[in-house]
Amino acid sequence: MRLFLLPISTRRSLIYCERLHDRLASERTWLDKITNKANEMWVAWEKDEKSFKRWKKTITVYGNKAFKQIPYEEWGLKTIPALTAKRKSAVVEGKEKVEVMFPGLFLQEKKVPSILLQLATERQALHRKRMLWSIFGMPITIPFILVPVIPNIPFFYLVFRAYSHWKALQGSKHLEFILKTKLLKTIPSSELDEVYTAGLMYSTREISRNAPRPTQHQIEEISKVVDKQTNDGSEDVMVLQRWNGKLIAERFKLPEMEVEIERAVEQVERAIKGKEELVEEKRELERATAAPGQTNGEKAAEIPLEKRSEQVEKEIDDVAKK
């Protein structure tokens, strides 16, 4: 089993699990078969144009919007398989290797275990509680079965959320077990360093694809620029672009990874932007309520967020030109 720890910003990371050996059809459980069938049905509904008033496609449109609101941490934990007795013994006996890859110049190796432990443990209580809420809510949706033509969407949504929380909970327990056994092998990836650097150097996927690979000097310099912009860790700085998810997925031949990265980047961008807007509002309020002698003091000397972003882009452009 191989894990990817992908920093989205300097403070938030996505965990993604690649199974090196997919199960044979004969080895799949009934839960695997139901999940695969549901995924196939959802894809078919997305393309359905013939249903009454296109209700199937309409449901998938609103459903996909709802999926985007599910925290990326939950999606990431769901990629980690449940810890079965067979898998546990395989890990302990050394029959199954567990390794984690990460961009070594954009994420310090010594921080990897603590980040993984936080991802494994901080949401367990939340997933357990919300799984139970979803299960307890299912009987309440029974009256919706009387609606003609359209299936009981509220019931199936609660089923999905209960399953999703259960899957994330199992994934978090598996990750926690791996960390406790101390059998996880950390692997700084030069390939990830390259893709991350290209994402910061270039403005689009097409330019990045056609440009030469970043040199080691450029990678090191841009990682220093990013580190500098965090102001000794006090600022959260984006290190991954949304369009860059496809390039990472292509580099490691994991097409399913693309949507996970794009979703995570969108959510982190929104969170950082919201926090910056709150900070800026607070500064505006402080400037408005401060005494006249203070308005030209330290608060006026603070660098606006827009100027800080321009400085980052300028420093990265300077490195790219070298």
N, C-alpha and C positions, 0 to 999 in steps of 0.2 A: 504494500500500500504506500502510495506517495502523496504527501501533502504539499500544498503551495501556500505560503504565507505571503500575501501580497499587500504591501502598504498602500492604502489609497491616499492618505495624507500622512503627515509626520506623526500623528497621534492615533490613527485608526487603520486597522488592517482587516483584510478579508481572508478567511480560511477556505481552502478548496481542496477536496480530496479526489484523487484519481485512483480508481481501482485498476491495478495492473492486470488482474485476471477477472474478466466478467463471468458471471455464472452461466453455465450451460442451461438451455431451456428446460432440461429434465431436472435441474437442481433448484429451479426457482420456486419460491414459496407461493401460497395462494395470495399473499399480500403483494408480492412482486407482480403477479399476473393481473390482479385488480388494478394496481397502479399503472401498469403499461396499457391496459385496456382503457382506463380513464384518460390517459394522455393522448391515445389515438383518437378517442371520441372528441376531445377538446379541439384537436387539430382539424378534424373533419367539420366540426361546427364553425370554426373560424372561416372555412371556405364555403360554407353552405349559403347559397343565394336563393334557394327554392322554398324554404320553410315559410309558414304563414307570417307575413310582415317581417320576414327575415329575423325572427325572434332568436334563432340559434346564434347567428352572427352578432346580434345586438348584445346578447348575454356575454359572449366572449370578449367583446370590446370593453364592456364595463368590468368584466372579471379581470382582464389584463391590467386595467387601471388599479383595481383593488390589490392585485398581486404586487404592483410596484410599491405599494405602501407597506408591505411586509418587510420588516428590517432585514438588511442584507446579512446580518449576523445569523439570523434564523436560516436563511437560504444556504449559507455556507456550512453550518452545522449539519444540515440535512444531507449534504453530500457525503458525510462520513457514515459508513455502515454501522448498524447496531452491533454491539459487542456480544457475540454468541460464545458459548462455552468452547466450541471448536476453535474459533478465532482467538480467544483468550489464551488457550494452551499453545496455539501456533506461535503467538507473539512471545510468550514466556520461554518456550523451548527454542526460540530463534529460527523457527521454520519460516516465519513471515517477517520480512524486513519492513521497518517503518522509517521513512525518511521525510524530511521537510526541506523544501527548496525556497529560497528567498533572495532578493537582490541585496547582496552583502554591503554595497556602498550606500544603499538607501535605508538600510535597517541593520543596526548593530547586532552581531551574532549573540552577544551576551544577553540581549533583551528578548530573544526569541522564546525561551522557555516561559518567561513571565507573561508575555503577550498571549501565548497559547493557553497558559493556565487561566488567565482572565477570561478568554473566549470560552473555555471549557466550563467554568464554574459560575460566572456572574449571572447567567440567564436561566440556570436550571430551575430555580424556584418559580420564575415567571412562566416558563414553559409548562411546568407541572400544574400550576394554578389555572392557566388559560386552557389547557387541555381539558381539565375537569369542568370548567365553565362551559366549554363547547359541548361536552357530552351531556351535561345537565340541561342545556338549552335545546337539545334535539327534540324532546317530546313536545315542547311548546310550539314547534313548527308543524306539527301533524295537521292542523286545520288547513294549511296551505295546499294539501293534497287534493282538496275539493276544487281548486282552480282548474278549469278545463284547458286542454292542449298542452300548456306549459307545465313541466315537472316541478316538484317541490324544491325550488332553488334555495330557499333559506335552509332547508334540512341538509341538502348536499353541501352547502357552503360550510355549515357547522361540522359536517363530517370531514371535509377537507382541512379545516382549521384544527380539529382535534388530531387528525393524522399528522399534520404538519408540525404541531407542537410535540407530539410523541416522537416523531422522527428526529427533530432537533434535540430533544432531551436525550434520546439514545446516542446520537452522535456526540453530544457533549460528554456523556459518561464514558464513551469509548476513548475520546481524546484525553480525558482526565486519567483513565487507566494507563494509557500509553506514557503519559508524563510521570506517573507514580512509579512505573517500572523502570524508568530511566533508560529505555531502550530506543529512544528516538535519536536518529542521526541527523544533525543539521548540516545542510549543504548550501553554502553561499554560491549563487549562480551568476556567472559572468554573462550568460545569455539574457537573464532578466535585467541585469545592470544595463546592457546595451539597449534593450527595448524601452526601459524607463527613461534613459538619457535621450533617446530619439524622440520620445513623446514630449519631452520638455524643450528640445531643440527646435522641432518643426511644428508647424501649425495645423497640418492635415495628415491624414493617413497616406494619401497618394504621394505627397512630398517625402514622407518618411520612407515609404517603400522604394522610391526611386533614388534616394540619397545614399551615399556610402555609409557603411556602418560607423558609428562613433568610435573614435580612437580611445585608448586607455586614458590618455591625458584629458580628453574632453569629458569622459565619464567621471574621472576624479574631480575635475574642476567644477562640473555642474552639481555633483553631490555636495561639494563645499559651499556652493552658492545657496543650495536648498537649506543646508545646515545653518548658514549665516542668517537666512531670512526667518528662522524660527526664534531669533533673539534668545539664544540659550535655552530653547525648549518652551518658551512662554507663548509662542504663537503656533497655531495649527496651519500648516502649509500643504496644499495639494501637491502630490508627486506623480499622480497618474491621471491621464486624460481619458475621457470616455471613449474616444475613437481608437485609443491604443489597446483596448481590450481584445479587439479582433486580431491584432498583430501578435499579442501574447498567446492567444488561443491557437493561432496558426503555427507559431514557432514550436509549440509543444504538442501540436496535433490533437487538441482538445476543444472541439467546436462548442461543446456545452459550456465551457468556461466563459465564453464571450458575453453571454447575457448576464452572468453572475457579476462580472466586472463592471459592465455598463450600469447595472442596477445599483451597485455599491457606490460607484463614482457619483451618480446622480444624487443619491441620498446624502452622501458626505458633503458634496458641493452645496446642497440646499441647507444642510445643518450649519456649515461654516458661514454661509452668506447670512443666514438668520441671526447667528451670533454676532457677526460683524455689524449688522444693522442695529441690533440692540445696543452694542457698544457705542456706535456712532450717535444713536439717539441720546444715550446717557451723556456723552460728551457735549452734545448740543444743549442739553438741559443744564449741564453744569456751567457752560459758557454763558447761557442766558441768565442764570441766576447768580453768577459770580459778581463780586464787586468790580467796579471799573478798573481798578489797578491790577486785578488778576487776569483780565481777559487777554492781556498781552504777555502774560507770564508763561509758565510751563505748558499750560493747556494749549496755547496758541502755537507752541513750538512742536507739538506732536505731529507726526507725519500722517496725512490722511491715508485711508485705505487704498484709494485709487492710485495715489502717488507711489505707495509701497509696491503695488502690483506692477506698475510701470518700471520701477527699479529692478524688480526680479526679472522681468522680460528683457530689459536692457543688459543686465549682467549675463544672462543666458545667451543672448545674441552675441555678445562679445566673445564668449567662450566658443561658440559655434564657428565664428569667423576665423579663429586662430588655427 
